[in-house]
């Protein structure tokens, strides 16, 4: 199983390397006014407390953080009680007088609340805070003053206890039971649990928690060690000194700027910045069946695992809200641990987590759970920028004030002595009197002494003149100094005007930049909304695309199956067609052969009949013809499809041509290639016609009439020809259309069905004598039959013949 982290440290890593990578950036952010939170998380016995506290000779993260803080702000610390924390998670600033009164009140107490830095360091932890690295933050704001406050709490069985709270009564050391918890008796009152509240800035804090102002690393660590002794520690099967509670060591750093002179703290609460670094040593997470816990230990383990599970759930919900854009409620209130650090998860500072892993095989499953959770926490980013208040004072004023004091003291020392109030004035007056001439002796020992007084008068006059000269020089110097001050004031005014102009320009620029930022933020929100819509649309389109691709694949597979089925069917049909074709070809050949044989037989019979008929006709009339046999008369001739050719001795008949009624019109004669030649005398003939095998627009465009020749078998087996006629006219689209008008039918008939003449010498012909004239072969064969267009005689036959 592989897990990825931002940094992985081996088993031989030193505390300094771990501190430089993990905790040093958090301390730098603390001094710059940002919050930080550091967890140590892992299975019981994996080294969480060792990582946080360290061991003798090698301090852990907590003493190194304290040492770095005091190395950075050491020369810039405010005096004690200048900053004063209130009960509502805020901080106030006091003037020097009030701070002095607070200090005097504290010194008057018999037992000091805070340890003194001059006291002997406890040898129990002296080696832990003896850090020789002297690590410090670069670019500390030198015009600010700083104060450090520490507090130490523990979360035990989902209750919050103050480890720095002094017990009201402890004359006798309380008894401790086997669970390592104090027994309630009359001399000992157990500590009360604390309540979590929210301040006006929506930050969570512990009400009534002891917060101690410290001025050195030793003092801060001594406070920590005092609370560490009160922490719940109980023996379990996994670890002899297993921590059964979550400990939280909170370092608060208050900072405020100096005033314009660089002497005192600026008395404005809005300019105070309060940042916080929380170092959390979580209790060990393990399965209760491995700890062999019972009773109170079992309940403790259940509460520990419940709080860690709530922490994991909060991280998972934050990750889900961040990755998928949801707005689920994070269950901070399910545990005091997560409720206390709600602001960090909302973005009020950085959160770091150190995962401690024990390579023991027995801890394998728990270590997997720990690492899986820790790897997931890396994907949550909740940092939020912090707006620091603008001071507006000149930077570097602290050192300029110190330099001015040093220069002033040096100048006064050069003129004569130290600068100590009245002694300074005496030294200046003495220096001034030394410039006057010395006074002579003023004693008058004789009445007649006339030299002492004149000498005294002369010296006093000299002194008077010198004094006048000095006063004139002093007036000149005062005037020059006034001139210099006026010039300086005018230059300051001009500089102030210039600075005001620059400030107004900068303010305009800042206002323009703010408007631009607002516009860009609106644009960013619009673009984010559009991106979200486009992502949803793209998701929908991708889903549609996948569905269509699946449908297309199913359709293609179906088409391939159909094509393969079609190919198999075509191959099968081709085989069937070939087989059927061969079968019908053989059948047709057989029928054609049988038909030919039958026709030959029929022709032979007809020839025989014709011979007999010719013999009857050509023999003399007076002789009685021999009657053919009844069976022969009864024999019915077989129908034939082609009429026999006329007798060879029949003379040719000249046909009469009649002019068609449509002589002035042009016809399209459509004869399909499937028509069979009837080989008869009667043939449809249209002069000046365009004969085509298939109707075409080109041929129709040149003609007015249209005729289609159609052949089919009649009911008696003879070929029946139909002439379908119609008119051709143009359509609106520029094409040709045909409207059929009439149908003419041409049909062949056999003469055997008609009556024959029994004798040519019959004097009384029957009624149908006219018809019987057409029954003999010679007459029939010598008559031409011509179609008469538009005939009203039914089928349209008109016979024109000259009897022989």
PALO-20116 format. One record per residue (C-alpha): residue in one letter; chain; x, y, z. Coordinates in steps of 0.001 Angstrom, whole numbers. Layout:
N
A|A|X|Y|Z
...
END
This chain:
804
X|A|0|0|0
X|A|1409|3396|-989
X|A|583|6786|531
X|A|1912|10182|-536
X|A|2633|13085|1825
X|A|4244|16496|1473
X|A|7246|15398|3552
X|A|8352|12040|4966
X|A|10930|11769|7766
X|A|12918|8687|8597
X|A|13434|7023|11967
X|A|16727|8858|12581
X|A|15413|12372|11933
X|A|16491|14993|14498
X|A|14083|17395|16171
X|A|15661|20461|14521
X|A|15020|19171|10991
X|A|11401|18372|11844
X|A|10959|21808|13420
X|A|12457|23668|10432
X|A|10105|21974|7967
X|A|6853|21796|9953
X|A|6685|24330|12786
X|A|8984|27174|11725
X|A|6554|28532|9045
X|A|3759|28526|11651
X|A|5873|30618|14070
X|A|6692|33079|11289
X|A|2982|33422|10529
X|A|2258|33915|14246
X|A|4610|36901|14462
X|A|3096|38302|11255
X|A|-372|38179|12839
X|A|-1720|34897|11410
X|A|-3094|31886|13242
X|A|-1716|28368|13150
X|A|-2703|24866|14311
X|A|-371|21861|14648
X|A|-1598|18309|15344
X|A|363|15203|16234
X|A|-1726|12196|15219
X|A|-1112|8470|15332
X|A|-1497|5166|17123
X|A|-679|4870|20825
X|A|3073|4521|21336
X|A|4019|5970|17939
X|A|5813|9014|19420
X|A|3305|11883|19423
X|A|4194|13275|22858
X|A|7914|12798|22211
X|A|7582|14770|18963
X|A|5724|17597|20689
X|A|7677|17809|23999
X|A|11014|16194|23253
X|A|13411|14495|25593
X|A|16210|15753|27887
X|A|18986|17181|25763
X|A|16817|17366|22643
X|A|13729|19564|22923
X|A|10673|18916|20793
X|A|8505|21222|18735
X|A|6948|23103|21683
X|A|10164|24378|23367
X|A|11665|25198|19980
X|A|8592|27251|19026
X|A|8809|29162|22314
X|A|12544|29746|21862
X|A|12075|31053|18319
X|A|9293|33423|19443
X|A|11336|34983|22265
X|A|14509|35148|20140
X|A|12543|37157|17577
X|A|10639|39574|19837
X|A|13057|39715|22774
X|A|14182|43368|22483
X|A|10686|44520|21475
X|A|8660|43053|24355
X|A|6300|45316|26253
X|A|6452|45576|29998
X|A|4256|43250|31947
X|A|542|44160|32124
X|A|741|46687|29243
X|A|-1436|44196|27337
X|A|-4333|42761|29322
X|A|-6551|39941|28101
X|A|-10265|40237|28808
X|A|-12759|37438|29408
X|A|-14204|37643|25880
X|A|-11190|36458|23888
X|A|-10037|40046|23322
X|A|-7085|42157|24427
X|A|-6828|45699|25818
X|A|-3832|48015|26014
X|A|-3015|49978|29211
X|A|-860|53036|29761
X|A|2411|52760|31674
X|A|863|54090|34923
X|A|-1863|51425|35006
X|A|646|48726|34109
X|A|2914|49916|36932
X|A|48|49728|39433
X|A|-715|46181|38235
X|A|2915|45179|38696
X|A|3052|46662|42211
X|A|-141|44825|43111
X|A|1323|41540|41841
X|A|4594|42061|43713
X|A|2630|42660|46918
X|A|1030|39196|46703
X|A|2625|36550|48921
X|A|2618|33893|46175
X|A|3221|35209|42630
X|A|852|33953|40000
X|A|3477|33783|37310
X|A|6939|32340|37758
X|A|9801|34769|37894
X|A|12486|34595|35286
X|A|15223|35010|37943
X|A|14245|31837|39819
X|A|16229|28665|39433
X|A|15055|26535|36474
X|A|13619|23147|37352
X|A|16327|20595|36486
X|A|13611|18191|35343
X|A|13119|20095|32093
X|A|16198|22315|31999
X|A|17818|20246|29252
X|A|14718|20397|27026
X|A|14708|24193|26647
X|A|18455|24610|26373
X|A|18282|25115|22637
X|A|21517|26400|21125
X|A|20151|27101|17635
X|A|19063|30711|18344
X|A|16528|30477|15535
X|A|14627|33702|14919
X|A|12214|35284|12453
X|A|13632|37700|9935
X|A|12023|41100|9283
X|A|10215|41517|12600
X|A|8302|44807|12767
X|A|10599|46890|14989
X|A|7989|49591|15652
X|A|5660|47179|17448
X|A|5677|45938|21015
X|A|4820|42332|21778
X|A|3510|40242|24641
X|A|3145|36463|24871
X|A|323|34699|26715
X|A|109|30939|27168
X|A|-2696|28646|28288
X|A|-2881|24884|28632
X|A|-6097|22836|28463
X|A|-7012|19200|28000
X|A|-10072|17536|26472
X|A|-10888|14445|28514
X|A|-14026|12356|27956
X|A|-15329|15219|25777
X|A|-14971|17705|28658
X|A|-12561|20654|28724
X|A|-10344|21172|31793
X|A|-7888|23987|32576
X|A|-4518|22471|33485
X|A|-3213|25794|34882
X|A|-6118|26352|37246
X|A|-5050|26547|40875
X|A|-6914|24171|43235
X|A|-8917|26073|45887
X|A|-7848|23810|48740
X|A|-4901|21471|48740
X|A|-3531|21292|52305
X|A|-3175|17533|52035
X|A|-2180|15734|48886
X|A|-5270|13928|47601
X|A|-5449|10209|47332
X|A|-5294|8622|43870
X|A|-7085|5452|42947
X|A|-6005|2741|40494
X|A|-7416|4725|37564
X|A|-4956|7536|38362
X|A|-7796|9977|39095
X|A|-8208|11850|42399
X|A|-10663|10608|45012
X|A|-13261|13151|46114
X|A|-12754|14085|49772
X|A|-13318|17100|51965
X|A|-9875|18541|51352
X|A|-9926|18398|47562
X|A|-12375|19851|45057
X|A|-11910|18414|41516
X|A|-11549|20904|38673
X|A|-14714|21978|36877
X|A|-15117|21554|33133
X|A|-14997|24685|30997
X|A|-17485|25916|28407
X|A|-16824|26833|24775
X|A|-18141|30161|23564
X|A|-17984|32315|20468
X|A|-16635|35880|20537
X|A|-17773|38866|18503
X|A|-15489|37826|15614
X|A|-17081|34315|15569
X|A|-13930|32700|16986
X|A|-14259|29907|19535
X|A|-12573|30203|22950
X|A|-12657|28535|26377
X|A|-14324|30746|28982
X|A|-12549|31241|32306
X|A|-9324|29680|31069
X|A|-6109|30737|32857
X|A|-3845|32712|30514
X|A|-394|33571|31822
X|A|1804|36365|30438
X|A|5360|35086|30012
X|A|8568|36917|29157
X|A|11041|34128|28401
X|A|11284|30584|27095
X|A|12079|29219|30551
X|A|9073|30938|32082
X|A|6712|29670|29352
X|A|7991|26104|29511
X|A|7736|26077|33293
X|A|4035|26955|32917
X|A|3663|24123|30408
X|A|5448|21661|32694
X|A|3226|22642|35608
X|A|136|21791|33516
X|A|1740|18648|32119
X|A|1908|17159|35589
X|A|-1875|17456|35868
X|A|-2604|15806|32546
X|A|-4519|12518|32567
X|A|-2078|9660|32056
X|A|-3116|6065|32622
X|A|-1478|2728|32025
X|A|-2790|663|29121
X|A|-1654|-2613|27632
X|A|-18|-791|24702
X|A|1862|1978|26493
X|A|2931|2367|30110
X|A|2449|6164|30000
X|A|-405|6459|27501
X|A|-2055|9864|27277
X|A|-5782|9477|27719
X|A|-6707|13052|26793
X|A|-6092|15572|24020
X|A|-3806|18338|25278
X|A|-3882|21809|23705
X|A|-1101|24321|24456
X|A|-2170|27730|23160
X|A|358|30532|22534
X|A|-1204|33961|22007
X|A|882|36853|20706
X|A|-469|40401|21196
X|A|1230|43217|19277
X|A|521|46919|18921
X|A|2446|49809|17301
X|A|4325|52521|19177
X|A|3096|56089|19103
X|A|4577|58778|16862
X|A|7400|59561|19377
X|A|8399|55905|19587
X|A|8217|55904|23397
X|A|4903|54406|24478
X|A|2326|51980|23060
X|A|-387|53502|20882
X|A|-3538|53602|23006
X|A|-5929|52391|20286
X|A|-7603|49004|20627
X|A|-8268|48793|16876
X|A|-4497|48682|16221
X|A|-3942|45599|18403
X|A|-3305|42336|16559
X|A|-3881|39077|18429
X|A|-2581|35900|16762
X|A|-2662|32375|18107
X|A|-640|29172|17676
X|A|-2241|25970|19017
X|A|-60|22891|19589
X|A|-2280|19812|19976
X|A|-1062|16453|21246
X|A|-3918|14098|20331
X|A|-4640|10997|22374
X|A|-3674|7678|20841
X|A|-6120|5952|18525
X|A|-6292|2184|18903
X|A|-8752|-650|19172
X|A|-10053|-1316|22644
X|A|-9642|-5086|22356
X|A|-5872|-4599|22035
X|A|-5586|-2240|25015
X|A|-7372|-4735|27300
X|A|-9239|-1725|28689
X|A|-12072|-2134|31144
X|A|-14397|187|33033
X|A|-13246|3824|32963
X|A|-10390|2996|30578
X|A|-12894|1523|28125
X|A|-15087|4627|28326
X|A|-12028|6845|27823
X|A|-10999|4909|24704
X|A|-14542|5178|23331
X|A|-14558|8968|23790
X|A|-11084|9286|22253
X|A|-12049|7277|19190
X|A|-15334|9216|18932
X|A|-13566|12598|18914
X|A|-11014|11393|16344
X|A|-13826|10019|14202
X|A|-15588|13408|14377
X|A|-12350|15109|13314
X|A|-12116|12724|10380
X|A|-15760|13333|9419
X|A|-15251|17126|9480
X|A|-12204|16815|7211
X|A|-14111|14535|4799
X|A|-17099|16919|4584
X|A|-14769|19893|3986
X|A|-13011|17946|1239
X|A|-16320|16970|-365
X|A|-17599|20579|-243
X|A|-14391|21803|-1812
X|A|-14064|19166|-4558
X|A|-17710|18819|-5635
X|A|-19071|22293|-4872
X|A|-21599|21025|-2327
X|A|-22662|22946|769
X|A|-22989|20251|3408
X|A|-22977|21259|7065
X|A|-19712|20326|8793
X|A|-20488|18564|12129
X|A|-18152|20641|14326
X|A|-20395|20442|17391
X|A|-20246|16650|17602
X|A|-16984|16894|19522
X|A|-15322|19498|21732
X|A|-12053|19013|19827
X|A|-13488|19997|16444
X|A|-15776|22657|17939
X|A|-12798|24425|19557
X|A|-10896|24620|16243
X|A|-13880|25381|14019
X|A|-12289|28671|12879
X|A|-9191|26942|11559
X|A|-11258|24649|9364
X|A|-13197|27694|8124
X|A|-9980|29311|6931
X|A|-8655|31319|9901
X|A|-5057|30152|9560
X|A|-2910|27208|8501
X|A|-3382|23654|9736
X|A|-463|21208|9859
X|A|-598|17561|10883
X|A|2319|15334|11887
X|A|1491|11646|11439
X|A|3488|9370|13736
X|A|3800|5768|12559
X|A|5101|2834|14603
X|A|6554|34|12422
X|A|5258|-2639|14805
X|A|3398|-5426|13007
X|A|655|-5328|15651
X|A|-159|-1720|14714
X|A|-499|-2513|11014
X|A|-4272|-2074|10584
X|A|-4491|1009|12825
X|A|-1533|2590|11007
X|A|-3272|2022|7672
X|A|-6380|3843|8919
X|A|-4260|6706|10308
X|A|-2306|7161|7071
X|A|-5388|6917|4876
X|A|-7061|9692|6875
X|A|-3909|11819|6973
X|A|-3398|11497|3211
X|A|-6970|12651|2610
X|A|-6487|15768|4787
X|A|-3844|17071|2366
X|A|-6513|17699|-270
X|A|-8317|20280|1909
X|A|-7254|23900|1409
X|A|-9011|26417|3612
X|A|-6507|29274|3957
X|A|-7987|32755|4062
X|A|-6086|36087|3890
X|A|-5861|38165|7070
X|A|-6389|41921|6899
X|A|-4055|43710|9299
X|A|-4964|47234|10481
X|A|-3061|50092|8861
X|A|-1036|52091|11373
X|A|-133|55078|9202
X|A|2843|56096|11366
X|A|6395|56581|10152
X|A|8342|53304|10165
X|A|11619|53133|12107
X|A|10542|55589|14787
X|A|11709|53356|17676
X|A|15351|53373|16608
X|A|15294|57024|15623
X|A|14026|57916|19109
X|A|16733|55799|20724
X|A|19384|57384|18502
X|A|18103|60869|19406
X|A|18337|60078|23125
X|A|21821|58698|22767
X|A|22975|61726|20787
X|A|21423|64143|23314
X|A|23097|62416|26239
X|A|26436|62396|24403
X|A|26239|66120|23677
X|A|25378|66970|27275
X|A|28186|64796|28567
X|A|30571|66680|26308
X|A|29399|69988|27805
X|A|29816|68928|31355
X|A|28559|65999|33158
X|A|25803|63455|33234
X|A|22200|64254|32522
X|A|20474|63843|35836
X|A|17851|66520|36485
X|A|19170|69271|38855
X|A|22792|68290|38532
X|A|22502|69114|34841
X|A|21372|72667|35608
X|A|24196|73145|38190
X|A|26819|72009|35818
X|A|25563|74390|33129
X|A|25525|77362|35595
X|A|28974|76515|36855
X|A|30245|76350|33310
X|A|28626|79712|32648
X|A|30187|81338|35809
X|A|33611|80080|34917
X|A|33620|82419|31904
X|A|33461|85526|34204
X|A|36701|87090|35643
X|A|37371|86106|39255
X|A|36290|88495|42011
X|A|39074|90059|44066
X|A|39127|89979|47832
X|A|36423|92222|49271
X|A|37679|92526|52809
X|A|38149|96126|54127
X|A|40742|95913|56824
X|A|41570|99626|56883
X|A|39405|102713|56711
X|A|41818|104411|54424
X|A|41887|101456|51993
X|A|40988|102976|48614
X|A|42135|100174|46336
X|A|39863|97281|47190
X|A|36613|98964|46289
X|A|37826|100430|42944
X|A|39175|97007|41965
X|A|35873|95416|42910
X|A|33970|98063|40964
X|A|36198|97498|37929
X|A|35673|93731|38039
X|A|31935|94128|38447
X|A|31805|96498|35488
X|A|33741|93991|33396
X|A|31315|91306|34481
X|A|28401|93590|33622
X|A|29793|94245|30155
X|A|30444|90546|29639
X|A|26927|89747|30781
X|A|25479|92269|28332
X|A|27567|90800|25552
X|A|26392|87299|26483
X|A|22767|88437|26687
X|A|23067|90095|23270
X|A|24653|86947|21867
X|A|21947|84880|23518
X|A|19232|87119|21963
X|A|20911|86735|18587
X|A|21013|82970|19050
X|A|17382|82961|20129
X|A|16428|84969|17060
X|A|18424|82674|14789
X|A|16896|79647|16470
X|A|13413|81131|15986
X|A|14207|81712|12317
X|A|15428|78142|11998
X|A|12277|76892|13711
X|A|10092|78930|11351
X|A|11975|77601|8365
X|A|11674|74109|9760
X|A|7941|74601|10345
X|A|7441|75888|6814
X|A|9396|72960|5402
X|A|7329|70579|7537
X|A|4112|72227|6318
X|A|5240|71954|2699
X|A|6222|68355|3263
X|A|2895|67693|4916
X|A|1085|69284|1955
X|A|3179|67239|-427
X|A|2501|64092|1611
X|A|-1221|64928|1724
X|A|-1257|65307|-2060
X|A|577|62034|-2440
X|A|-1808|60409|29
X|A|-4833|61675|-1876
X|A|-3326|60332|-5107
X|A|-2630|57011|-3442
X|A|-6154|56949|-2020
X|A|-7565|57606|-5474
X|A|-5374|54864|-6861
X|A|-6464|52514|-4068
X|A|-10129|53374|-4702
X|A|-9669|52703|-8414
X|A|-7911|49436|-7648
X|A|-10696|48469|-5248
X|A|-13290|49156|-7947
X|A|-11202|47156|-10384
X|A|-10956|44340|-7837
X|A|-14703|44378|-7321
X|A|-15245|44295|-11066
X|A|-12778|41423|-11449
X|A|-14391|39544|-8553
X|A|-17797|39907|-10189
X|A|-16272|38779|-13471
X|A|-14644|35822|-11719
X|A|-17965|34826|-10159
X|A|-19671|35115|-13561
X|A|-16952|33052|-15203
X|A|-17089|30456|-12432
X|A|-20852|30216|-12925
X|A|-20372|29859|-16684
X|A|-17662|27254|-16165
X|A|-19970|25321|-13859
X|A|-22763|25456|-16443
X|A|-20358|24392|-19202
X|A|-19051|21532|-17089
X|A|-22592|20319|-16446
X|A|-23424|20701|-20158
X|A|-20249|18853|-21109
X|A|-21168|16078|-18677
X|A|-24640|15812|-20222
X|A|-23167|15794|-23735
X|A|-20623|13159|-22796
X|A|-23399|11011|-21354
X|A|-25429|11475|-24556
X|A|-22338|10691|-26595
X|A|-21746|7476|-24660
X|A|-25391|6486|-25054
X|A|-25304|7250|-28793
X|A|-22051|5343|-29199
X|A|-23558|2346|-27446
X|A|-26677|2632|-29601
X|A|-24509|2987|-32722
X|A|-22487|-78|-31786
X|A|-25656|-2087|-31180
X|A|-27118|-874|-34502
X|A|-23867|-1707|-36342
X|A|-23815|-5174|-34805
X|A|-27457|-5614|-35811
X|A|-26681|-4408|-39354
X|A|-23716|-6761|-39567
X|A|-25928|-9639|-38483
X|A|-28574|-8613|-41028
X|A|-25926|-8309|-43771
X|A|-24550|-11745|-42954
X|A|-28095|-13154|-42924
X|A|-28761|-11411|-46251
X|A|-25592|-12857|-47768
X|A|-26520|-16335|-46599
X|A|-30063|-15849|-47960
X|A|-28703|-14555|-51287
X|A|-26397|-17536|-51620
X|A|-29271|-19827|-50772
X|A|-31610|-18081|-53253
X|A|-28958|-18161|-55971
X|A|-28641|-21874|-55471
X|A|-32418|-22267|-55560
X|A|-32662|-20047|-58672
X|A|-29963|-21993|-60463
X|A|-31609|-25263|-59523
X|A|-35071|-24011|-60547
X|A|-33669|-22567|-63809
X|A|-32071|-25848|-64755
X|A|-35263|-27682|-63852
X|A|-37476|-25389|-65955
X|A|-35013|-25383|-68861
X|A|-35223|-29160|-68970
X|A|-39018|-28992|-68626
X|A|-39261|-26436|-71466
X|A|-37066|-28518|-73714
X|A|-39229|-31517|-72986
X|A|-42458|-29581|-73637
X|A|-41049|-28004|-76835
X|A|-40083|-31432|-78120
X|A|-43507|-32799|-77246
X|A|-45219|-29783|-78857
X|A|-43177|-30109|-82025
X|A|-44084|-33764|-82298
X|A|-47745|-32914|-81701
X|A|-47705|-30132|-84313
X|A|-46056|-32391|-86833
X|A|-48798|-34905|-86238
X|A|-51445|-32223|-86595
X|A|-49885|-30921|-89805
X|A|-49829|-34409|-91222
X|A|-53505|-34839|-90311
X|A|-54373|-31491|-91880
X|A|-52426|-32292|-95012
X|A|-54329|-35513|-95285
X|A|-57590|-33674|-94848
X|A|-56610|-31108|-97457
X|A|-55703|-33824|-99889
X|A|-59082|-35458|-99368
X|A|-60828|-32088|-99692
X|A|-58930|-31347|-102868
X|A|-59872|-34733|-104257
X|A|-63521|-33998|-103453
X|A|-63390|-30581|-105095
X|A|-61547|-31665|-108215
X|A|-63560|-34797|-108937
X|A|-66611|-34590|-111321
X|A|-69898|-33289|-109877
X|A|-72051|-36081|-111208
X|A|-70222|-38569|-109178
X|A|-71330|-38851|-105636
X|A|-68424|-38191|-103302
X|A|-67481|-40774|-100902
X|A|-68582|-39809|-97425
X|A|-65790|-39868|-94964
X|A|-66081|-42029|-92059
X|A|-68114|-40792|-89098
X|A|-65191|-41174|-86837
X|A|-63149|-38938|-89083
X|A|-65917|-36342|-89159
X|A|-66264|-36506|-85470
X|A|-62555|-35936|-85016
X|A|-62086|-32399|-83868
X|A|-58980|-30710|-85180
X|A|-56513|-29499|-82643
X|A|-56209|-25774|-82214
X|A|-53116|-24169|-83576
X|A|-51450|-20952|-82851
X|A|-50200|-20176|-86362
X|A|-52542|-20149|-89415
X|A|-51445|-22327|-92304
X|A|-50183|-20668|-95364
X|A|-52627|-20432|-98257
X|A|-52771|-23111|-100873
X|A|-49992|-22986|-103414
X|A|-52398|-22860|-106327
X|A|-54419|-19949|-104919
X|A|-53872|-16755|-106892
X|A|-52573|-13710|-104949
X|A|-55116|-11185|-103833
X|A|-54426|-7470|-104256
X|A|-55031|-5655|-100964
X|A|-57104|-2505|-100786
X|A|-55479|178|-98733
X|A|-57695|2519|-96856
X|A|-56436|5839|-95651
X|A|-56346|6096|-91856
X|A|-58465|8743|-90263
X|A|-55416|9999|-88427
X|A|-53387|10589|-91559
X|A|-52658|14173|-90554
X|A|-51345|13060|-87171
X|A|-48102|11398|-86201
X|A|-48035|8258|-84129
X|A|-45616|6575|-81723
X|A|-45743|2837|-82450
X|A|-44634|1156|-79227
X|A|-43801|-2502|-79864
X|A|-42137|-4220|-76909
X|A|-39380|-6680|-77780
X|A|-41416|-9484|-76172
X|A|-44014|-9435|-79026
X|A|-44147|-12505|-81230
X|A|-44648|-12274|-85026
X|A|-48090|-13763|-85833
X|A|-47103|-14578|-89459
X|A|-50607|-13689|-90571
X|A|-51798|-11530|-93450
X|A|-53491|-9105|-91107
X|A|-50823|-6793|-89659
X|A|-51371|-3362|-88021
X|A|-49703|-701|-90157
X|A|-49470|3016|-89293
X|A|-47722|5168|-91920
X|A|-45117|7756|-90877
X|A|-44991|6296|-87350
X|A|-41978|6259|-85027
X|A|-41466|2649|-83991
X|A|-39829|2233|-80573
X|A|-39159|-731|-78309
X|A|-39523|1428|-75127
X|A|-41409|4687|-74721
X|A|-39087|7699|-74512
X|A|-39701|11379|-73906
X|A|-37840|12269|-77117
X|A|-40194|10195|-79284
X|A|-43321|11396|-77432
X|A|-42329|15033|-77896
X|A|-42459|14618|-81728
X|A|-45885|12934|-81953
X|A|-49535|13555|-81095
X|A|-50780|9954|-80836
X|A|-49555|6875|-79050
X|A|-50182|3155|-79738
X|A|-49034|210|-77639
X|A|-49093|-3322|-79069
X|A|-49865|-5950|-76430
X|A|-50138|-9734|-76926
X|A|-51642|-12381|-74683
X|A|-53200|-15851|-74949
X|A|-56977|-15967|-75308
X|A|-59188|-18568|-73690
X|A|-59114|-20800|-76796
X|A|-55314|-20839|-76884
X|A|-54924|-18404|-79796
X|A|-52763|-15267|-79623
X|A|-54811|-12129|-79002
X|A|-53278|-8795|-79970
X|A|-54515|-5576|-78341
X|A|-53761|-2114|-79734
X|A|-53987|412|-76860
X|A|-54278|3973|-78243
X|A|-54010|7337|-76560
X|A|-53360|11093|-76984
X|A|-50030|12746|-76131
X|A|-50045|16204|-74475
X|A|-47536|18356|-72701
X|A|-47480|18819|-68931
X|A|-46800|21981|-66936
X|A|-43398|20718|-65922
X|A|-42256|20509|-69542
X|A|-42683|16731|-69866
X|A|-45022|14507|-71888
X|A|-48106|12635|-70663
X|A|-50297|10027|-72393
X|A|-54079|9753|-71890
X|A|-55470|6427|-73167
X|A|-58645|6676|-75239
X|A|-59519|3228|-76702
X|A|-58414|-383|-77170
X|A|-58620|-2404|-80391
X|A|-58426|-6172|-80229
X|A|-57137|-8440|-83057
X|A|-57943|-12127|-82605
X|A|-57345|-15218|-84746
X|A|-60077|-17882|-85065
X|A|-60058|-21389|-86460
X|A|-62572|-22168|-89279
X|A|-63301|-25676|-88044
X|A|-66005|-24464|-85715
X|A|-68127|-23150|-88667
X|A|-70569|-25153|-90870
X|A|-69339|-26641|-94122
X|A|-71184|-26759|-97406
X|A|-72420|-30248|-98039
X|A|-72698|-29835|-101781
X|A|-72015|-27035|-104195
X|A|-75231|-27811|-106172
X|A|-77664|-27239|-103314
X|A|-80429|-25046|-104854
X|A|-81812|-23826|-101539
X|A|-79060|-22482|-99408
X|A|-79831|-22071|-95708
X|A|-80146|-18759|-93963
X|A|-76516|-18533|-93180
X|A|-75558|-19040|-96821
X|A|-73695|-15812|-96769
X|A|-71635|-17082|-93890
X|A|-71201|-20502|-95452
X|A|-69557|-18967|-98420
X|A|-66621|-18142|-96167
X|A|-66277|-21648|-94826
X|A|-64483|-23240|-97743
X|A|-60748|-23106|-97669
X|A|-60239|-21524|-101061
X|A|-62590|-18664|-100318
X|A|-61128|-18153|-96904
X|A|-57614|-18191|-98197
X|A|-58357|-15692|-100998
X|A|-59792|-12956|-98765
X|A|-57687|-10358|-97016
X|A|-58781|-9069|-93710
X|A|-57957|-5438|-92966
X|A|-58415|-3599|-89692
X|A|-60730|-676|-89906
X|A|-59926|1979|-87353
X|A|-62901|3123|-85325
X|A|-65156|333|-86620
X|A|-68351|-197|-84712
X|A|-68361|-3920|-85420
X|A|-67007|-4996|-82060
X|A|-63590|-6521|-82554
X|A|-63259|-4290|-85611
X|A|-62893|-6733|-88473
X|A|-63898|-5520|-91969
X|A|-63631|-8016|-94811
X|A|-62922|-6801|-98308
X|A|-62735|-9576|-100933
X|A|-63499|-10357|-104509
X|A|-65008|-13817|-104815
X|A|-63094|-15975|-107139
END
